[in-house]
């Protein structure tokens, strides 16, 4: 039996200790802490506002602790975000409901905080890929949880599983399982779809896993029944897939694959009744109980009423008065249901126009252009451009910046996509 060399064992232990010490001293700790903070943000983004707020505070405190890394060049890069926030802040001065104005301004403060955070932290592509792998996996897990728990509810109530595709078990129920309104969940799902398609071979997932995830994400997006987001992400996905596949497999095979995929998507959309009915409602549909719904015209009336709520074309009514004035306009235009339910404009352009006028709308468009469409050449360049087109479209039916879930995630993504990343050796 060979005797144990205690001297060698001690040396090995000392080497392991030295390795751990070097790991900490050389800055890898900062790398790991930042990874955890970014993961915490993405994981809590679709959850309760309070949880997500904690992750934002921690991320901001981390950036304050590393203030020495702040870069003036990086700060200037996000100037469009500051302009949008400042215009909102100025509008509080002439808003009638000052208290509500300050409350809304506090809601939009991520447009001020996240640029500061991204002016301090240092991210490389390797770190971001790891974070996004966790995030996309988490979204898929939330989807499976929503779907499975809904099925369990049906079984417990001894109801037919065919009801899974009825409105109260799809559009209404799925989002409530994780406490998020469906259009806001679509923001997360759509970003994941865009990123996975663009980075299909570079995301870190193998082809099979990426394909399964894309199917789950597409199925869930249809099951959520948010009409314009479904249409927007479907068209954008076809364009991105054609761009990615035509280079690898040729145009003929790409057209065949896309045609088959579109047929499958249409089959799913047609057989998910809640989604099919919601699209049919746009042009008019009569249900079996005799109720007739034609929502296309009602949506136009809602936009017209919201547009008429603005009393100052250039500067708007003030962000504190926007919703109140829209509700009053709905009453004047006999949109009683919308008024009683205190609906906002359901159009981000009109919502911003009423609160901040033409200046506010232009500032919002400038944020999307400068931070997404004009983003630096990095791994998110194509994703950012596609996301910009997606937001430009879905802003027509959703006032995304009126809720925490929307304003936080959109302001974060605009900063992330405009961030100029370091090389893989950067911590």
Buried (B, 14 or more C-beta within 10 A) or exposed (E): EEEEEEEEEEEEEEEEEEEEEEEEEEEEEBBBBBBEBBBBBBBBBBBBBEBBEBBBEBBBEBBEEBEEEBEEEBBEBBEBBBBBBEBBBBBBEBBEBBEBBBEBBEBBBBBBBBBBBBBBBBBBBBBBBBBBBBBBBBBBEBBEEBBEEBEEBBEEEEEEEEBBBBBEBBBBBBBEBBEBBBBBBBBBBBBBBBBBBBBBEEBEBEEEBBEEBBEBBBBBBBBBBBBBBBBBBBEBBBEBBBBBBBEEEEEEEBEEBBEEBEEEBEEBBEEBBBBBBBBBBBEEBEEEEEEEBBBEEBBEBBBEBBBBBBEBEEBBBBBBBBBBBBBBBBEEBEBEEBBEEEBBBBBBBBBBBBBBBBBBBBBBBBBBBBBBBBBEEBBBBBBBBBBBBBBBBBBBBBBBBBBBBBBBBBBBBBBBBBBBBBEEEBB
